[in-house]
Amino acid sequence: MLREACDWAASLRLAAIPADVRDLTRAQMLSQAAALETTLRHPVGARLVAQSPGEGWEHEVPRVALLTMALDFDETAFAGHLGHAAALPPLLAGAALGASGERVMTAQVAAAEVAARVTAAATLGASRGQTAAHTHAVAAVVGLGLLQGMEGEALANALALVLAQPRRVLLPAFMGSDAKFWVAAAPILDAGRALAAVAAGARGPAYILEAKGGWLEQLASVPLPEAMAAYGERWHTRTLSIKSVPGCAYLTAAVEAAATLAPLDLDEVEEVEVAASIFTIGMEVESAPYIDGPASPLPALGFSTGYNVATALESGALGVDDLHGAALASPARWAAAGRVRVVHDEDLTVAALAATAPLGAAIGWAGERARGWLQSRGGSPALTDRVLAAAAVTGADGGFERPSKSVGARLRVTMRDGRVLTAGLDAASGCCQESVAARLDLARRKHAAAAGESTKAVAAGADRYEEMDPGELRSFAAYFRKS
């Protein structure tokens, strides 16, 4: 499986990449650029730069991943958070290695497509979403390896080495400490070591995915080898969804719905009920033990419904300045956060589980094989039947021509004067059922809001960087070097 994936990656040429996939690759780059600039406006940014010193692309690449991961202001796909390793890292490495823009964009797409497939193959398991550290290792091996001139066999060896000892992300560290920030950067460092080892003659077990006792058997509750197929026909990049606000994507719809009711005097809010899917409830349960008012760890804050919804109800937005300083210390916001209650909505759960991302395509491919996995995670027989039936339709979209992500929310705000305010969204803005043009526009606006003076130059470069010669690309990449 790895050999087939890497042979395809090494043979990919820009002319074979559809125009919509190219435009979504630009959107991914701009979204990651926005995440980078936003982190640098937060106090954590300087701390992370200090933790990752060094000059040269080998140091710049993990540093940029460290910074883009910090505030969860990225983008998602089926399957995985691809951009931390597949967007800016190949640009920085390619510019330093004298590559053209054509080679860089091709490496980015190859990295994203292979990483998405490996992630999808094990996504019905314990490690998915942000905790799937292997996503970043795979994207880094493919993207950086191609830019170093590696062919399919060498790439497969490096991928086998990096997957032979998979990282596991532990929830207490992820939610409660700075360890979360390294979830992408550390696997990228692993990838660099694997590439160097192969260049020096090392070989890895290219059969590691499908072997008895191998990667899929160990990481997937329901292995999906069918994910490792349809190269050049099924483009996972088409499932890219762009986040409009920092924080977990499972909270975005609730935050956006709350913003439509703003501005509210939080002292006058009696109760907020958020009806949500099991995805949102799961994040609330997992983050709740780490929430401690203004002292809450930054990672857990991005997964907690209460503070983020309260902030949007008061101000009509949620931005980087709400995640530190006086805004984060607001007693009114934390008091209102304590009055936010999250309840399960079965219809929203079915819609969320059946959509292409984050899991619907996998459930659709698995069919009856997914029944036990869904029930082991709390799904009743009736709910499981509904999800399997809806996901079967999603799974039939073999080329991701009609991708979807539908993690919605319904808000009911009861005011002390007796008024009841309601708002709801079936999906957050920027989700993959929106047009490519709409998603690219959101990425441009997101970057413009974060980047200040560099906005026009970066946006202009993103529009045409695959046409750049090595000299132009070096100048373009300079905007993303942070040290």
N, C-alpha and C positions, 0 to 999 in steps of 0.2 A: 504493500500500500504506500509506504513512504517513497519507494523508488518510482512508482507511477506518478505520485504527486510532484516529486522533484524533477523528473524528466519533463513533465508539463511546464513547470515553473521555468526551467532553464530554456525551454523552447519558445516561451511566450514572447511575442513581439507587439509593439505598440499598435500596429495596424489591426491586430486581432481583437483589441479591446474596444467594446462598443462605446459609442459617444456618451450614453447615459452613465455608464460605469466610470468613464473618465471624469465626468462632471461630479459624480458622487465622491470620487477620490479627491477632487478639489475641496468639496464640502468637508470631507474628513480632515484635510490639512488645515483648513481655516478654523474648524471647530477645535482642533488640538492647539492651534496658535492662540485662540481665545482662552483656552484652559491654561496655557502657559502664562500668558500675560495676567490673567486673573489671579493666579497663585502668587505671582510676584507683587501684587497689590495687597496681599494678606501678610501678616507678620510671619506666618510659617514659611513663606518663600525664602526669605533671607536665611532662615535656619537650615533649610534643605540645601540651598546652594553651598553653605558652609560645610555641610556633611558630605558633599560630593565634589571635592576640589580636583583640579587637573586641567591641562590643556590638551588639545587634540581630539579628534572625533571619537576615539575610544572612551574618553571621559565625558564628552558632550552628550553622547547618545543615552547612556543611563541617567545622566543628570536631567535631561529634558523629559524622560519618562517619569522620573521622580516628581518633577514639578507638575506635569499634566495630570498625574494621578491624584494629587493631594485633595482637591476640592470636589471630586466627582463631577466635573463640568465637561464631560467628554461626549461620546456618542456610542451607540450600541448597534449590534447587528445580530443576525442569526448565523453563527452563534458567537457571542463574546464581545469584549471590549477591545477591539482590534487596533485602534488608533495609536495607543501609547507606544507600541513597537513598530507599527506598520506605516505611520505617517511621517512625522518629523525625523525619527532616527535614520531612515534611508536617505532623506534629503541631506542631513548633516554629513553622513558618511559619504554619500555619493559626491557631494561638492568637494569634500576634502580629498577624495580619491581621483578627482579629475573626470568624473562621469558627466555625460550630457543630461539634460532634462528628460530626454526620451528614455534613457536607461533608468533614471530614477523613478519616473512614473510607472514604468513596466515592473520594476522591482517592488514598488509599493503595492500594486495590484496583485502580483504573484504572492507576496507575503500575506496580504489580507485574505486571499482566497484559500490558500493552504491552511493558514491558522484557523479560519472559520470552519473548515471541514474537520480538522482534528478536534477542535472544541465541540462541534456538533456531534461527533462520533461518541463522545462520552458525556454529553450534556444531561442525559437521564442518569444522573449519578450524584455524588456528593460534592463535586467541584465544578461549578459553573458560574457564569457571570463574573464579577470581579474577583472571586476566589479561585478562578481557573488560571493559575499561574502559568500553566503550559501554553496558553494562548500567546503570551508575550515571548516565550522562549521560541516557539515555532515561527512566529512572524519575524523575529530578529534573525534567526538562522537563515531563513529564506531570503529576506530582503538584504541583509548585510552580506550574506554569502554570494548572492548574484552580483552585487556591486564589487566584490573582490574577484570576480571572474570564475567562480566555481560552476562546474557542470553538475548534471543530475546525480551522478554517483557520489560525488563528494558531498553535495547537499544532503543526500539521504544518509550518509554516514554521520554527518554532524547532527542531523535531526535525531537519529537513533541514539547517539551519545547523550543528547540533552534530555531525551524522553526516558532514558534507561533508569534514571534516578529522579522521578518526578517530585516536585515540591508540593507540599500540602500546607494550605493556609489555615491557621488555627484561629477560630472565631474570637476568643478573648483578646488575642494580640491585635487582630484586625480591627475590632471595634474600639478597643480601649487604649491604643498606644500608637506611637510613630511607626510601628512595624507595618501598618497598613500602607504607608506611603511607598514602601519598597516592593509592593506586590508585582509591579511591572519591571522596575529597575533591576532587581536581583536576578530574575530569569534572563534578562538581557545580558547581564554579566556572565551567566552560565553559558548563554549562546556564544558569546565572544570566545570563551575558553574552548568550547567544542569546535568552533571554526578553526581556531589556532591549532588545536590538536590534530584535526584532520589534515590541515595544511602541512603538518610535520609527519604525516604518515599514519595516524590513528584510524581505526575502523570501528564502526558501531554495528549493532545487530539490526539491519534494515527490516527485519521481520518483526520488530518489537511490538508493533500495534496488534497484530493478529495472533501472535504466538500464544500457546497454552501457558498460562501464568504471566502473560505479557501485559502491555499497557492497558488495552481495552478491558481485559478481564479484571484487572485490579482497580481501575478507576470508574468503570461504567456499571451501573446496576442493570441497565438495558443497553448493551453495546449496539452501535449503529454503524456497522461497516459500510452500509450504503451511502453514508455521508461522504466517503472517500471516492467520489465518482463524478461524472458529468463535467469534467474540466473543459472550459471553453463553451459550455452550453448552459450550465447553471451558475450564475454570477451571484455569490453571496453578498457582494458589495451593494447589490440592489436592495438589500434589506436594511440598509443603514438608516438609523434614526438619530436626529440631532437634538441634544438637550438644550432647552431654553433657559434653564436655571441650574445653579449648582446643587448637587445632591443626588441621591439615588433616583433612578428613572421611575421607580415604583411609587414615588411621592409626587412626581411632577404634575400629574393631572389634578391632584388635590390642591397643590399650591396654586396652579393656574386658575382653578375654579374659585378658590378663596380670593384671589386678586380681583376677580370681577365684582366682588361685594364690597371692596374697599372704597373709601377709608371708613373704618369703624373705630369707635372709642372702645378699646378692649375692656375697660372697666365696666362697660355696659353689656358685655357679652356674658350671658348666663351659662350657655353650653354650646359646644360644637360637636355635632355627630358627623363623622366621616364614614360613609358606607363605601367599602372598598373590596378589592379582590384579595385572594389569599396571599398574593405577592406582597401587597402593602402591609397586611396583617403580619406576615412573617418578618418583615423588616422591623416593624414596631416591636414585636416580641423580642427579637434578637438585640435590638439597640437599647431597649428600656433599662436593663440593669446598669448601663454605663452613663445614663443621663443624670446630670447633677447640676442643673441650672447653668449659670455662666461658666462653671468649671468643667462642663461636659467635654470629653475629648472630641476634637474636631472630626475624626472619622465617624463616631457614633452620632454626632449632631446631624450629619448628612443623611442618616437613615431614620431619623425620628420625626414622626408626623407632627407632634404638638407644636414645637417652637416654629417650625417652618410654615405651618398653616397660620399660626397666630401672627407671624410677621407679615404674611401676605394680606391677611385681613386688615391689618393696621395701615400698611403702607402701599398696598397694591403691587408689590414686587418682592423679589428675594434676590439679593446680590451679595457680592463679596463683603461689603461693608456691614452687612447684617450678621456676619460670622465672626466678629471680633469687636473689641472695644466697647464703647458706650451702648451701642445698639444691642449687642449680645448680653450686656448686663441689665437690660431693661426689666425692672420688676413686673411691669404690666404685661409684657410679653410672656414671661415665665408663669405668671399667675393664669393667664389665658391658656397657655400651653397645658396647664394642669386640668383645664376644663374641656380639653379635646378628647373625644372618645371615638375609637375606631371600631366599627362593627362589620361583620362579614355580609357581603352581598353575593349570593350564589350566581346570579346572572352575570355580574361583573367577573367573577372567577371563571365561568365557562368561556366568556369572551376573551379573557386574558390568556387562558391556557390554550385556546384553540387558534389564536392568531399565530402567524408565521414565527414571529419573535415574541418572547424569548424561547418558547418551547413547542409551539404548535406544530411546526414542521417536523420536529423530532417525534412528537406523539403520533402525528399522522403517518410517518414512515414506519414506526414501530407497530401501530395498530394494537392488536390484542396483547402483544408483548408488553405494552405499557400499562396494562390494567393493574397488575400487581404493584407496580411502582407507584401509581397514583393512589391506590388504596392504602399502601404502606405509609403514605404521607398525609393521610386523613380523609381521603376522598370516599364518600359513601358510594355504595353500588350505583345508586341512581345518578349521582353527580358524575361518577366515572363514565357511565353510559353516555351522558350528555356530552362530556368532553371528547370522548373517543369518536362520537358521531360527527361533531363539529370539526375536529382536527383532521378527520379523513378527507374533508373537502380541502382543507389547507394543504395537506400532504400531496394532493393531486396536482398542485401547481408546481410541477417539476422544475420549471425554469425560473421560478420566482418572478414571474411576469406581473403578479398581483400580490405583492407582499403586504403584510399588515402587522401592526403592534397595537394592542388595544387594552392598555392598563388604565382603566378609567376610575372615576371617583364621583360620589354624590355627597354634597354638603348640605347640612341642615343646621342653621345657626339660630339659636333661640336667644333673643335679647331680654334684658331685665324688664323692659316695658311691655313685654308680651308679644312683640313682633317676631315673626319667624321668616328668616331669609333662606333661600335655597339657591343652589348652583350645582352644576355638574358637567362633566365631560366624559365622553366615551373613550377618549385617548388624548394624550398630551400633544401639543403642537410639535411639529417636526418629525412625527412618526412616519414610518416607511410607506404607509398608504397614501401619503401626500405626494404630489408630483416632485420630480427631480428638481425642477426650477424652484419650487417652494422650499425644499430642503436646503438647496444651495443658497437661496436668499437668506434663510434663517442663519446659516453659518456665517455669511458675510456680515449680517447685522450683529450677530453675537461677537464677532471679532472686532468690528468697528466700535462697539461699546466698551471693549476691554483694552484696545491697543493704543489709542491716542494717536500720536504723530505718525506711527508706522503704518496706519490703516491703509492708506491709499497705495503705498508701495507694495505691501504684502498682497492686497487684493488684486492689484494689477499683475503681480507675479504669478499668483495662483491661477489666473485666467489663461496663462500661456507658458507655464514653466516647462512643459514637455517639449517646447520648441527651442529652449535655451541651449546655447553652447556651454562648454564647461566654465568659461570665464563668467558669463552672465549668471550661471547657476551658483557659482561661489558668492557673487554679490548678493543674490537673492537669499541664500542660506544664512548670510551674516546676520539677518534680522532675528534669527532663532538661537543664536549662540548666547548662552547665559552663564556667566562665571563670576 
